[in-house]
Amino acid sequence: MNKDSFRILAQYNIWATQRLCESLKVVSDDDFNKDVGLYFKSIVGTLNHLLLGEHYLWYSRFKQGVSPAIALNTMIQTGKTLLLDELQEKSKNWIEFLEQLDEKTLNADLTYKR
């Protein structure tokens, strides 16, 4: 894939994150935090997992080349407004990251060790 393709995916991620967050602003705090039997129990748990996975684990792996030792159920942010805002802000980081990459890096093999 070339940089333009990755840029389109990153822009889509920003758009989708904004849409998701806008739709969740109207959800009551009780419903936002209620255990409804999801894998991460609640909307806040699921969104927190998204924040942690995409931005605290994978972004760190790509950007800094480090893989933080953090459990996937660690609560990074529990406040609805703060969580939604952080998801939206951090989604923009991928565009910045992509702009720093050259085509050679984008086409190189990516290795990951667990």
N, C-alpha and C positions, 0 to 999 in steps of 0.2 A: 504494500500500500504506500501511496505517496503522502506527503504532508497535507495536501488539500483534502484527501479522504479522511485523515485523522481529524483535521480541523472541522469538517462537517459533522463528524461523530461527536466531537467536543461541544460544538454549538448546539447540536440536538440535545445533548445531556443538560446543558444550561437551560434550554427551553423546557424540557420535560421536568426538570427539577423545579423551575419556577411555576409551572402549571400545577404540579403536585402540591407544592407549598401553598399556593393561592387557594386551592380547593380545601386544604386542611385547616386554614385559618378560621373557618366557620364552625369547625367541630368543637364541641364543648370540651373544657378541660377534663371533665369526668370521663367522657367518651374517649378522649385522646389517651388517657392513662389507664383505662379499664382493661383488665385481662379478658380477652375475647377468644382465648384458645389458639392464638397464632403461635408460631414457633418461638418468636421473641415476645410472646404474650400479648402485647398491646401495640397500638399505633406508635407510641413513643419508643417502645422497645425495638420495633422494626425499623423505624427511621434512624434511631441511634445506631443500629447495626449497619445501616447503609452509610451513615457518616463515618463510623469507625472503619469499616471495610474499605470503602472507596478512598477516603481522604487521610485517615491516620495510618492505614497499612499500605494499600497499593500505591498511593501517591508518594509516600516515603520510600517505598521500594524503587519506584521509577526515578524520582527526583534526586534522592540522596544515596540510593544504593544500599539502604539499610532496611532491615525488616524488624520493626519493633516487636518485642515480646509483650503482647497484650491479648487478653482473652476476648473472644468475639462477643461475649455478653457484657463487656465492661460498659458502664453507663458514662458516656462522655458528656452528654448534655441532657438534662431532664425538663427544663423549662420549654414549653411549646414555642413561644416566640423566638427564644434564643436558638433553639434547635433548628427551626425552619430558616431563620436568618443565616445560621452557620452553613447549613446545607447549600443555600443559594450562593453565598459568598465563595465557598470553597469549590463549587462547581466551575467557577471561572479560572481557577488555578491551572486547569489542564490546557487552556488556550495559551497562557503564559509559558507553560512548560514546553508545549509543542513548538513555539516560536524559537526556542533556544536550540532545537535539534536540527541537525543537517540530514540530508537524504541518506548518507552512508550509515548514520546511526539508526535511522528508521528502518533500514533494510538489513541491519545486522541481526544475528541470532540473539534471542533473549534467553538467558538461563536463569533458573530459579531453583534454589535448594531449600528444602523444608527443614 
